[in-house]
Amino acid sequence: MNPKKILVLYYTQSGQLGEVVTRFSKPFAAAGVSVETISIKPINDYAFPWTSERFFDTMPETVLGITTALQPVNLQEQKYDLVVFAYQPWYLSLSIPANSALHEPAVKEILKNTPVVTLIAARNMWLHAQEQAKQKLREAGAKLVGNIALVDRHHNLISVVTILYWMLTGKKDKYLGVFPKPGVSDEDIRNSENFGKIVCRYLQEGNWSGMQHELVTNGAVDVKEDLMFVEERAPRLFSIWANFIFKRKNRKGWLVVFKYYLLFALFIVAPIVLLLNFLLFRWFLIGNIKRRMAHYAGVE
Ligand SMILES: Cc1cc2nc3c(=O)[nH]c(=O)nc-3n(C[C@H](O)[C@H](O)[C@H](O)COP(=O)(O)O)c2cc1C
């Protein structure tokens, strides 16, 4: 019997998602599956670490879904038994390189009638980006069969501070010696091998039913109610900002305004709105909240 073939597509700046992909892929190679790994490379790549100006300057194009040109994606095969699409969200949307990859004709062609597993390494807000990924994969004729979302498990506001430190210095270490390490923990990166084992077993069986349930049971996805509340509202505001700033002549100035708006929204507005929602409204909506959480944890 021919060995199964998988394609792993990913983009990484700091190397974090690259490490996740390496760990996740190990069980496939060990089981004799042919693994082709392609790193997506924008022609004008996004330099890492970021400057504060460039970090916020990517917001309008990211949110508006504007793509960037990529170096050619040369694939060895014409058909794969599984595509692993590994990506990171930027501004609650697919990162520009990940979104651009989904627009590449060679990638779209290979996605047609092919099972796909999405593999995310984010700060903690990936729900909206994953809804975009679901839609784009559906449009390409792919079948999403699994999703694994690795996140920074620390408190939302702590992770905002530490990710900015990491992104703006390139150092994935303890800010001031007191904050926790940013991003996905080393342990969670190592453990992504276990998710690889689960997916590999279903690949070998040639039957995907029940896989996402097993992945979720093993901690591959953890939808947090308060973050879901924020993520269901913030994209609309981001979209207004993105459209507004995109058309402005004084883009630099408006991006500075956006930066302070974002920090104010994250540190002041969101906690107050979440508290009010918790005290006054959520109790009437529990059934609906549970249904939405189940939706985001699933692949439909
Ligand atoms: C411009 C930018 C915006 C980001 N926005 C989000 C976000 O909305 N949600 C989130 O969970 N993580 C966000 N992140 C973190 C990334 O998803 C990712 O975890 C981090 O950049 C490390 O990925 P890497 O493997 O490409 O280095 C953002 C990162 C960057 C650079």
PDBQT file of the ligand as one rigid body, heavy atoms in Angstrom, charges set to zero:
ROOT
HETATM    1  C1  LIG A 401       0.314  42.119  14.221  1.00  0.00    +0.000 C 
HETATM    2  C2  LIG A 401      -0.085  41.001  15.157  1.00  0.00    +0.000 A 
HETATM    3  C3  LIG A 401      -1.385  40.909  15.593  1.00  0.00    +0.000 A 
HETATM    4  C4  LIG A 401      -1.765  39.852  16.430  1.00  0.00    +0.000 A 
HETATM    5  N1  LIG A 401      -3.080  39.711  16.776  1.00  0.00    +0.000 NA
HETATM    6  C5  LIG A 401      -3.475  38.627  17.479  1.00  0.00    +0.000 A 
HETATM    7  C6  LIG A 401      -4.855  38.395  17.747  1.00  0.00    +0.000 A 
HETATM    8  O1  LIG A 401      -5.748  39.131  17.300  1.00  0.00    +0.000 OA
HETATM    9  N2  LIG A 401      -5.197  37.316  18.490  1.00  0.00    +0.000 N 
HETATM   10  C7  LIG A 401      -4.251  36.477  19.010  1.00  0.00    +0.000 A 
HETATM   11  O2  LIG A 401      -4.632  35.533  19.697  1.00  0.00    +0.000 OA
HETATM   12  N3  LIG A 401      -2.946  36.631  18.757  1.00  0.00    +0.000 NA
HETATM   13  C8  LIG A 401      -2.526  37.689  17.991  1.00  0.00    +0.000 A 
HETATM   14  N4  LIG A 401      -1.200  37.852  17.690  1.00  0.00    +0.000 N 
HETATM   15  C9  LIG A 401      -0.228  36.819  18.099  1.00  0.00    +0.000 C 
HETATM   16  C10 LIG A 401      -0.016  35.844  16.927  1.00  0.00    +0.000 C 
HETATM   17  O3  LIG A 401      -1.204  35.150  16.648  1.00  0.00    +0.000 OA
HETATM   18  C11 LIG A 401       1.096  34.813  17.195  1.00  0.00    +0.000 C 
HETATM   19  O4  LIG A 401       0.780  34.012  18.269  1.00  0.00    +0.000 OA
HETATM   20  C12 LIG A 401       2.437  35.449  17.421  1.00  0.00    +0.000 C 
HETATM   21  O5  LIG A 401       2.633  36.486  16.497  1.00  0.00    +0.000 OA
HETATM   22  C13 LIG A 401       3.565  34.436  17.242  1.00  0.00    +0.000 C 
HETATM   23  O6  LIG A 401       3.443  33.813  15.976  1.00  0.00    +0.000 OA
HETATM   24  P1  LIG A 401       4.657  33.416  15.044  1.00  0.00    +0.000 P 
HETATM   25  O7  LIG A 401       4.772  31.926  15.090  1.00  0.00    +0.000 OA
HETATM   26  O8  LIG A 401       4.325  33.928  13.678  1.00  0.00    +0.000 OA
HETATM   27  O9  LIG A 401       5.886  34.094  15.590  1.00  0.00    +0.000 OA
HETATM   28  C14 LIG A 401      -0.794  38.908  16.878  1.00  0.00    +0.000 A 
HETATM   29  C15 LIG A 401       0.521  39.037  16.454  1.00  0.00    +0.000 A 
HETATM   30  C16 LIG A 401       0.881  40.054  15.598  1.00  0.00    +0.000 A 
HETATM   31  C17 LIG A 401       2.307  40.121  15.136  1.00  0.00    +0.000 C 
ENDROOT
TORSDOF 0
